[in-house]
Amino acid sequence: QVQLVEYGGGLVQPGGSLRLSCAASGFSLDWYAVGWFRQALGNEREGVSCTSKSDVTTFYADSVQGRFTISADNAKNTVYLQMNSLEPEDTAVYYCTAVGLSTLLKKRITSVQAMCVMPSQTTDGYDYWGQGTQVTVSS
């Protein structure tokens, strides 16, 4: 079965840390740009961090720069999001996504930053999305 499955969310106090995992099955993440998005209650989905092997840069949203780190373990076919110094404003459902080259070309996405900042009507067409994992930052 071709899918992305996120896990690692939960309840954490402000200032705490969590590591989210996104495991791919049925396809290899080696050939995809990958990213983490989040959607807080009542808000639009927003890009948190995006990266790809073919792009030497990794994009982070300003709100998480210096606190979050995206990484990948090719052997485990898994992408991670290490989240440190968590704030109540980080509370959201977090989703991972994988986008293949053909989709990137079709949507004229030429950078990981563009991949992360595209509007929902564009990101809805990304190849794979996970089911989401809830992160709640509260004391």
Summary of the structure (lengths in Angstrom):
residues: 139
radius of gyration: 14.0
end to end distance: 38.6
largest distance: 44.3
contacts: 424
relative contact order: 0.30
helix: 18%
strand: 43%
